[in-house]
Amino acid sequence: MLVSADDQVKAYIKKIMSQLDKWMVGGKISKLVIVITDKDTGEHVERWQFDVQISAPTKSKLKPSTTDPSAPIDEQQQQENSSANTTLFADKEKPESEIQAEIAAIFRQITASVTFLPQLNGDCTFNVLVYADADSDVPVEWGDSDAKEIQNGERVQLRGFSTANHRVDTIVSYRLGE
């Protein structure tokens, strides 16, 4: 496994992961994309797309209730809050071991992808794209971008995994070798 020794790359990834954590916990993400680009030509050579579906509501999506326990609760509000708390992906919590096994299977599939992905030649760089809700707090250093799609490329659906609250599906797009 390749591990970066560059402190600037490590700091960049740490900063991205910190922001992603905030958005994921807040239920603000629908897609995460990592694009690998040839530095010399500017051509996008690989695009890893992780589609994220979050079924558990965030606290902000529930209607606030009064703090007075003796106050009557609107029946419609009670039904909405109750239905908002149901999950779409599992009737009960999945055991952590099962979730870890699904994630391990994805890592094995990603590792095995070297058998069909073209070898990257020359220097490359990467960009992280996040598809977040319009009402998300976006740091100043994050900017808008195009989708950075691979032109005339191949697409392969990889395994996904789910928990009681999340479903993540993966697609890799790549440019065919010349």
Helices and strands as residue ranges (DSSP letters): H 7-25, E 29-38, E 44-54, G 59-61, H 75-84, H 96-112, G 113-115, E 124-132, E 154-162, E 166-174
